[in-house]
Amino acid sequence: MARVFACLMATEDGRLTAAELSQALHVGAPAISGGIKALLQAGLVTRERVPGDRRDYYRVQEDTWFRAVTGNDANLARWQDASAAGARLLGTDTEAGRRFDETRRFFEFLRVELPRLMDRWHESQQR
């Protein structure tokens, strides 16, 4: 996944086909497919078509990191909820329960602060 992403980032227009990625990275189609699938799920790349061309192209999104971070709240919420469940199950009077509760508080903090931080990032790019 990291090599596929780095390869796309290193191209001038940020766009390649699976075959071009395979050739550039000297790996087979299954490796490219797995990397692309993970990148698509993470929202780091998009699949697009060029009119008249039957091939799929994979492109790095503009604002890719901004989109990836701001679109991640559902995952953060799942970690927060799972950590809260662990803390309740084990009890915060135990070391393990306290670790789960610290993890819950960490993800709760991220969910509050990340939107503010992303707003600041976006504002800094408009100057």
C-alpha positions in Angstrom: 0.0 0.0 0.0 2.7 2.5 1.0 4.8 1.8 -2.2 1.7 2.2 -4.4 0.8 5.5 -2.7 4.4 6.7 -2.9 4.5 5.8 -6.6 1.3 7.8 -7.3 2.6 10.7 -5.3 5.8 10.7 -7.3 4.1 11.0 -10.7 3.7 14.5 -12.1 -0.1 14.3 -12.5 -0.6 11.8 -9.6 -2.4 9.3 -11.8 -1.4 5.8 -13.1 -3.2 2.6 -14.2 -2.7 -0.6 -12.3 -0.5 -1.9 -15.1 1.7 1.2 -14.9 2.0 0.8 -11.1 2.9 -2.9 -11.6 5.6 -2.1 -14.1 7.0 0.8 -12.0 7.1 -1.2 -8.8 8.1 -4.5 -10.3 5.3 -6.4 -8.6 2.4 -8.5 -9.8 -1.2 -7.5 -10.2 -2.3 -9.0 -6.9 0.0 -6.7 -5.0 -1.2 -3.7 -6.8 -4.8 -4.7 -6.4 -4.4 -5.1 -2.6 -2.6 -1.8 -2.3 -5.2 0.0 -4.4 -8.1 -1.5 -2.5 -6.6 -0.3 0.8 -5.9 3.2 -0.5 -9.4 3.5 -1.9 -10.9 2.4 1.4 -8.7 4.9 3.2 -9.8 7.6 0.9 -6.3 8.4 -0.2 -6.8 7.7 -3.9 -9.7 7.7 -6.3 -10.6 5.6 -9.3 -11.4 7.5 -12.5 -11.8 6.9 -16.2 -10.6 8.9 -19.2 -13.3 9.3 -21.9 -12.6 6.8 -24.7 -10.2 4.8 -22.5 -11.4 1.6 -20.9 -8.7 1.5 -18.2 -9.1 2.6 -14.7 -6.7 5.3 -13.4 -5.8 5.8 -9.8 -5.2 9.3 -8.7 -4.0 11.0 -5.5 -6.7 13.4 -4.4 -6.2 17.1 -3.9 -6.1 17.7 -0.1 -5.6 14.0 0.3 -4.4 14.2 4.0 -7.1 16.7 4.9 -9.8 14.4 3.4 -8.3 11.3 5.1 -8.2 12.9 8.5 -11.5 14.6 8.4 -13.3 11.5 7.0 -12.0 9.3 9.8 -14.4 10.2 12.6 -16.4 7.0 12.3 -13.2 5.0 12.9 -12.2 7.1 15.8 -15.7 6.7 17.3 -15.5 2.9 16.9 -12.1 3.0 18.8 -13.6 5.3 21.4 -16.7 3.1 21.9 -14.7 -0.2 22.0 -12.3 1.3 24.5 -15.2 2.5 26.7 -16.6 -1.0 26.6 -13.3 -2.5 27.7 -13.0 0.0 30.5 -16.5 -0.9 31.7 -15.9 -4.6 31.4 -12.6 -4.6 33.3 -13.4 -1.7 35.6 -11.2 1.4 35.9 -10.0 0.1 39.3 -7.8 -2.3 37.4 -4.6 -1.5 35.4 -6.1 -3.0 32.2 -9.3 -1.0 32.7 -7.4 2.2 33.2 -5.5 1.6 29.9 -8.8 1.1 28.1 -10.1 4.3 29.7 -7.0 6.3 28.8 -7.5 5.0 25.2 -11.1 6.1 25.3 -10.2 9.6 26.5 -7.5 9.8 23.8 -10.0 9.1 21.0 -12.5 11.4 22.6 -9.9 14.2 22.6 -9.0 13.5 19.0 -12.6 13.7 17.9 -13.0 17.1 19.5 -9.6 18.5 18.5 -9.1 17.2 15.0 -11.9 19.2 13.4 -10.5 22.4 15.0 -7.0 21.5 13.8 -8.2 20.7 10.3 -10.0 24.1 10.2 -6.7 25.8 11.1 -4.9 23.8 8.4 -7.4 24.8 5.8 -7.2 28.5 6.8 -3.4 28.4 6.7 -3.6 27.1 3.1 -5.8 30.0 2.0 -3.3 32.7 3.0 
